[in-house]
Amino acid sequence: MTDEFSVESVYAELLGRAPENKMEPRLAPLFRAMDVLGEPNKAYPIIHVTGTNGKTSTARMIESVLRAHGLSTGRYTSPHLSKVTERISIDGHPVSDETFVRIWDEIRPYLQIVDSELEAEGQPRLTYFECLTILGFAIFADQPVNVAVIEVGLGGITDATNVGDGQVSVVTPISLDHTDLLGDTTGDIAHEKAGIIKPGGYLVSAAQPLDAAQVLLEKAKDVGVPFKFEGVEFGVESRTVAVGGQMVTIQGIAGRYPDLLVPLHGAHQAQNAAVAVAALEAFFGGKELGFDVLQEGFAAATSPGRLEVVRTAPTIVVDAAHNPDGIKASAAALQEAFTFTRLVPVVGVLKEKDAEEVLRQLKESLGGLAEEYCFTQSNSPRAVPAAELAELAIDLGFGEDNVHIAEKLDDALEWAVERAEANDDLSGAVLVTGSITLVAEARILLGKTEA
């Protein structure tokens, strides 16, 4: 049996549990699992990252700078793009197949104990996401890592990752998403995300809507932790477009860092970089960071699936924006960083998202740059059927003649490439966006397997 087959076997076993979009609002089984495993959640300091948009990019930047400081790192993010091992990274790379399988085999009997206890109480057994989270904590303890950067799956209060206590709690921009689970206002959503702020920690937050900022501030005061907010104590001082990214000057909470090269596009990524800097300063005791080490860390940072060019001639860009604010930020960055004169979006959305607002924002943000749209669907059972998206787009005024339907992504890409190259337009491009599952499948189809 090969390691690859073994990883796939473990993945199949995990998928046999309640799926990722069926997260249980509970923590007791996670604490029970940590207890029987010897509390791997307490084996290393944690930087805990929540928010609506920018979590993964911010986590990756933080981790890259930690590695530049010579620290061994664990990074837990979700979802994955190509392979499940991407979610649990060691020193910037997906955990090895051997370690993934070995630790799962070691912890499986203990998780069966927790499953049995849950079933005896009439509760669902551990879910897919809960098991992966437990596995991540166990792998980080096994290595062992010097520090773990852990991204929340959903919300914060009862998210499986919240069995870890962050030495620094990081909150990226909050906006409306998962409103059926987290609440109808940014204040309600902030209440859920504030659940990761713990006594003995430190809050670092991006600029937030007023109601969200107030909730975070009150939680920090309630538990008695220091707090720093973008726009008050730190932030982006200036930025200019540069080859391969942007030059950013950041005022941190402990120092000023002029002309940092951030190899990611858009104002939102500059904001993420500023939040990452403040989080790192807080982690290192409020001290100013060494400029050269910071630049080394940023220069090595990547964020696959975020305005990522996966093919040229014509250019195909994939972007995992999947809510209105994410679409708006990515569209602005795309138009700032590239000189496309014609863009053909390939769009797919998941059912739990606000498809109408996603499409409305896409049309508004891209303006005249995009006239023809192809609506498709990923292989996820949660995908909105392509025909339904197309019908919604027509209702929103996209124009029936400008809407194309392709249920299969390979057909959608073929059509979009043909349209991008129409009239020998050398500056035409394709944008794949709307859901992470669609972007993941597009990357694989186009030969991008690393993440």
C-alpha positions in Angstrom: 0.0 0.0 0.0 1.5 3.4 -1.0 1.5 6.5 1.2 -0.7 8.2 -1.4 -3.3 5.4 -1.2 -3.1 5.5 2.6 -3.8 9.2 2.7 -6.7 8.8 0.4 -8.0 6.0 2.6 -7.8 8.2 5.7 -9.5 11.0 3.7 -12.3 8.6 2.6 -12.7 7.6 6.3 -13.0 11.2 7.3 -15.5 12.0 4.6 -17.7 9.2 6.0 -18.4 11.5 8.9 -20.7 14.6 9.0 -19.4 16.9 6.3 -17.5 20.2 6.6 -20.6 22.4 6.3 -22.3 20.5 9.1 -20.2 21.8 11.9 -21.6 21.1 15.4 -21.9 24.1 17.8 -20.0 22.3 20.6 -16.6 22.1 22.2 -17.0 19.5 25.0 -16.1 16.5 22.7 -13.0 18.4 21.5 -11.8 19.0 25.0 -12.5 15.4 25.8 -10.4 14.3 22.8 -7.6 16.7 23.9 -7.8 15.2 27.4 -7.5 11.6 26.3 -4.6 12.5 23.9 -2.6 14.2 26.6 -3.6 17.8 25.7 -1.6 18.4 22.5 -3.5 21.8 22.3 -1.2 23.0 25.1 2.1 21.8 23.7 3.1 25.0 21.9 2.1 28.7 21.7 -0.7 29.5 19.3 -1.6 32.5 17.1 -5.3 32.1 16.4 -6.8 33.7 13.3 -10.5 34.4 12.7 -12.5 36.8 10.5 -14.6 36.7 7.4 -12.1 37.5 4.6 -8.3 37.3 4.5 -7.8 34.6 7.2 -5.7 32.2 5.1 -3.6 34.9 3.5 -2.9 36.5 6.9 -2.1 33.2 8.5 0.3 32.3 5.7 2.1 35.7 6.0 2.4 35.3 9.7 3.8 31.8 9.4 6.3 32.8 6.7 7.8 35.5 8.9 7.9 33.1 11.9 9.9 30.7 9.7 12.2 33.6 8.7 12.9 34.0 12.4 14.1 30.4 12.5 11.1 29.0 14.3 9.5 25.6 13.4 5.9 26.3 12.5 2.6 24.5 12.2 -0.2 26.0 10.2 -3.8 24.8 10.2 -6.1 26.2 7.5 -9.2 25.2 5.6 -10.4 24.2 3.1 -7.7 22.5 1.0 -7.2 23.1 -2.7 -5.6 19.9 -4.0 -5.0 17.5 -1.1 -6.2 17.2 2.4 -2.6 17.3 3.8 -2.4 21.0 2.8 -4.6 21.8 5.8 -1.9 20.7 8.2 1.4 22.3 7.2 4.8 21.9 8.9 7.4 24.6 8.2 5.5 25.9 5.2 4.8 22.6 3.5 1.9 20.1 3.7 2.5 17.5 6.3 4.1 14.4 4.9 1.8 11.5 3.9 3.7 9.2 6.3 3.1 11.5 9.3 -0.5 12.2 8.4 -1.3 8.5 8.2 0.8 7.5 11.2 -0.7 10.1 13.6 -4.2 9.3 12.4 -3.6 5.6 13.1 -2.3 6.5 16.6 -5.2 8.8 17.6 -8.0 6.8 15.9 -8.6 4.5 18.9 -8.9 7.5 21.2 -11.4 9.2 18.9 -13.4 6.0 18.9 -13.7 6.3 22.7 -15.1 9.9 22.2 -17.4 8.7 19.4 -18.8 5.9 21.7 -19.4 8.4 24.5 -21.2 10.8 22.2 -23.4 8.0 20.8 -24.3 6.8 24.3 -25.5 10.4 25.0 -27.5 10.5 21.8 -25.2 13.0 20.1 -23.6 12.8 16.6 -20.1 11.4 16.6 -17.1 13.6 15.8 -17.5 15.4 12.5 -15.1 15.6 9.6 -13.8 19.0 10.6 -13.5 18.1 14.3 -11.4 15.0 13.5 -9.1 17.0 11.1 -8.7 19.7 13.8 -7.8 17.1 16.4 -5.4 15.5 14.0 -3.8 18.9 13.3 -3.2 19.6 17.0 -1.7 16.1 17.5 0.6 16.4 14.5 1.9 19.8 15.7 2.6 18.2 19.1 4.3 15.2 17.6 6.8 17.3 15.5 7.0 19.3 17.8 6.6 22.9 16.4 7.7 26.1 18.1 4.5 27.9 17.3 1.2 27.0 15.6 -0.8 29.4 13.4 -4.4 28.1 13.5 -7.2 29.4 11.4 -10.8 29.2 12.7 -13.1 27.1 10.5 -16.3 29.0 11.2 -17.1 31.7 13.8 -15.1 31.2 16.9 -17.0 30.4 20.1 -17.7 26.8 19.4 -15.4 26.3 16.4 -13.3 23.1 16.9 -10.1 25.1 16.8 -11.1 27.0 20.0 -9.8 24.3 22.2 -6.5 26.1 21.6 -5.8 29.3 23.5 -4.2 31.9 21.3 -1.2 33.8 22.7 -2.4 36.3 20.1 -6.0 36.4 18.7 -6.1 37.9 15.3 -9.4 39.1 13.7 -9.3 39.9 10.0 -12.1 42.0 8.4 -15.6 41.0 9.4 -18.5 41.1 6.9 -21.8 39.3 6.3 -21.2 35.6 5.5 -22.7 32.4 7.0 -25.5 34.6 8.3 -27.7 31.5 8.8 -25.2 30.3 11.4 -23.5 33.4 12.8 -26.1 36.1 12.7 -27.6 38.8 10.5 -25.3 41.7 11.5 -21.6 42.2 11.6 -22.0 42.8 15.4 -23.6 39.4 15.8 -20.9 37.8 13.7 -18.2 39.6 15.8 -19.7 38.2 18.9 -19.1 34.7 17.6 -15.6 35.5 16.4 -14.7 37.2 19.7 -14.9 33.8 21.3 -11.3 33.2 20.5 -10.1 36.1 22.7 -8.9 34.5 25.9 -7.4 35.7 29.2 -3.7 36.0 29.0 -3.8 36.7 25.3 -3.6 39.7 23.0 -6.1 41.0 20.5 -5.0 42.3 17.1 -7.8 43.3 14.8 -8.2 44.7 11.3 -10.4 47.8 10.9 -14.0 46.7 11.4 -17.5 48.0 11.0 -18.4 50.0 14.1 -20.7 47.4 15.7 -18.1 44.6 15.2 -15.3 46.8 16.6 -17.3 47.6 19.7 -18.0 43.9 20.3 -14.3 43.0 20.0 -13.3 45.9 22.2 -15.7 44.9 24.9 -14.6 41.3 24.9 -11.0 42.3 25.1 -11.7 44.5 28.1 -13.9 41.8 29.7 -11.1 39.2 29.7 -8.4 41.8 30.5 -6.2 41.5 27.4 -4.3 44.3 25.5 -5.9 45.2 22.1 -4.7 46.9 19.0 -6.9 48.0 16.0 -5.9 48.8 12.5 -6.5 52.5 11.8 -5.8 53.4 15.4 -2.5 51.8 16.6 -1.2 50.4 13.3 -2.0 50.2 9.6 -0.9 50.7 6.0 0.9 54.0 5.5 1.3 53.8 1.8 1.5 51.3 -1.0 2.4 51.2 -4.7 2.0 48.5 -7.4 5.2 46.7 -8.1 6.3 43.8 -10.3 4.8 40.6 -8.8 3.0 42.4 -6.0 3.2 45.7 -4.2 5.5 47.9 -2.1 4.0 48.6 1.2 5.0 50.9 4.1 3.5 49.7 7.4 3.2 51.4 10.7 3.2 48.6 13.3 2.4 48.8 17.0 6.2 48.8 17.8 7.9 50.1 14.7 7.7 51.5 11.2 8.6 49.3 8.2 9.1 51.2 4.9 8.9 49.8 1.4 8.3 46.1 2.1 7.8 44.0 -0.9 4.5 42.0 -0.5 4.2 39.5 -3.4 0.4 39.6 -3.3 -2.0 41.9 -5.1 -4.5 44.5 -3.8 -5.3 46.8 -1.0 -6.8 43.9 0.9 -3.5 42.0 0.9 -1.7 45.1 2.1 -4.2 45.3 5.0 -3.6 41.6 5.7 0.2 42.3 5.8 -0.3 45.1 8.3 -2.4 42.8 10.5 0.2 40.1 10.2 2.9 42.6 11.3 1.0 43.7 14.3 0.2 40.1 15.3 3.9 39.2 15.0 4.9 42.2 17.1 2.4 41.2 19.7 3.7 37.6 19.7 7.3 38.7 20.2 6.3 40.7 23.3 5.5 44.0 21.7 9.0 44.4 20.2 9.9 45.9 16.8 10.6 43.3 14.2 13.9 43.2 12.3 13.3 44.7 8.9 15.5 42.2 7.0 13.8 39.2 8.6 10.4 40.7 8.0 11.1 41.3 4.4 12.5 37.8 4.0 9.3 36.4 5.4 7.0 38.5 3.3 9.0 37.8 0.1 8.5 34.0 0.6 4.8 34.3 1.4 2.3 32.8 -1.1 -1.5 32.5 -1.1 -2.6 29.9 -3.7 -6.0 30.5 -5.1 -6.0 34.2 -4.3 -5.6 36.2 -7.6 -3.3 33.4 -8.7 -2.2 33.3 -12.4 -2.4 29.6 -13.3 -1.9 29.9 -17.1 -0.7 32.4 -19.7 -1.7 33.0 -23.4 -4.4 33.8 -22.5 -4.0 34.6 -18.8 -6.2 32.6 -16.5 -6.5 33.9 -13.0 -8.2 32.0 -10.2 -9.5 33.7 -7.1 -11.4 32.1 -4.2 -13.6 35.2 -3.3 -17.0 33.8 -2.3 -18.9 36.6 -0.6 -19.7 40.1 -1.7 -16.9 41.9 0.2 -14.4 39.4 -1.1 -15.5 39.8 -4.7 -15.3 43.6 -4.4 -11.8 43.5 -3.0 -10.5 41.0 -5.5 -12.1 42.8 -8.5 -10.4 46.1 -7.4 -7.0 44.3 -7.0 -7.4 42.6 -10.3 -7.9 45.8 -12.2 -5.1 47.5 -10.3 -2.5 44.8 -10.8 -3.2 43.7 -14.4 -3.8 45.5 -17.7 -6.5 43.3 -19.1 -8.8 44.9 -21.6 -11.3 42.0 -21.8 -12.2 39.6 -19.0 -14.4 36.5 -19.2 -15.4 35.4 -15.7 -16.2 31.7 -15.0 -18.4 31.7 -12.0 -19.7 29.0 -9.6 -21.2 29.5 -6.1 -22.1 27.2 -3.2 -25.6 27.0 -1.9 -24.9 28.4 1.6 -23.6 31.6 0.0 -25.7 34.7 -1.0 -25.5 34.0 -4.7 -27.6 37.0 -5.7 -25.3 39.5 -3.8 -22.2 37.7 -5.1 -23.3 38.1 -8.7 -24.6 41.7 -8.1 -21.2 42.6 -6.7 -19.3 40.9 -9.5 -21.3 42.8 -12.2 -20.9 46.1 -10.4 -17.2 45.7 -9.6 -16.0 44.5 -13.0 -18.1 47.0 -14.9 -17.4 47.1 -18.6 -14.3 45.0 -18.3 -16.5 41.9 -18.4 -19.3 41.5 -20.8 -19.7 37.8 -21.3 -20.0 35.4 -18.3 -19.9 31.7 -18.1 -21.8 30.1 -15.2 -20.7 26.6 -14.1 -20.6 24.4 -11.0 -18.0 22.5 -9.1 -18.4 18.8 -8.3 -19.4 19.7 -4.7 -23.0 18.6 -3.8 -23.3 22.1 -2.3 -22.8 23.8 -5.7 -25.7 25.9 -7.1 -26.6 24.4 -10.5 -25.1 26.4 -13.4 -28.5 27.0 -14.9 -29.9 28.5 -11.7 -26.9 30.9 -11.5 -27.4 31.9 -15.1 -31.1 32.5 -14.6 -30.3 34.7 -11.5 -27.7 36.6 -13.6 -30.2 37.3 -16.3 -32.7 38.6 -13.7 -29.9 40.9 -12.4 -29.5 42.4 -15.8 -26.4 40.6 -17.1 -28.1 40.3 -20.5 -29.3 37.0 -21.9 -26.9 37.1 -24.8 -24.0 37.6 -22.5 -24.7 34.6 -20.3 -23.3 31.1 -21.1 -24.0 27.9 -19.2 -21.5 25.0 -18.9 -22.2 22.5 -16.3 -18.7 21.0 -16.5 -15.8 23.1 -15.6 -13.5 21.9 -18.4 -16.2 22.9 -20.9 -16.6 26.3 -19.1 -12.8 26.9 -19.3 -12.6 26.0 -23.0 -15.5 28.4 -23.9 -14.0 31.2 -21.8 -10.6 30.9 -23.3 -12.1 31.0 -26.8 -14.0 34.2 -25.9 -11.0 35.8 -24.2 -9.0 35.3 -27.4 -11.8 36.5 -29.7 -10.8 39.1 -32.3 -7.2 38.2 -31.6 -7.3 40.2 -28.3 -3.9 39.7 -26.8 -4.9 41.3 -23.5 -8.0 39.2 -22.9 -8.1 37.0 -19.8 -10.2 34.5 -17.9 -11.2 34.8 -14.2 -12.4 31.8 -12.3 -14.2 32.8 -9.1 -17.1 32.5 -6.7 -16.2 29.4 -4.6 -13.1 27.8 -3.2 -14.2 24.4 -4.5 -14.4 25.8 -8.1 -11.0 27.4 -7.8 -9.6 24.1 -6.4 -10.9 22.1 -9.4 -9.7 24.7 -11.9 -6.2 24.6 -10.4 -6.1 20.9 -10.7 -7.4 20.9 -14.3 -4.8 23.5 -15.2 -1.9 21.5 -13.7 -1.4 23.5 -10.4 -1.1 20.9 -7.7 1.0 22.6 -5.1 -0.5 24.8 -2.4 
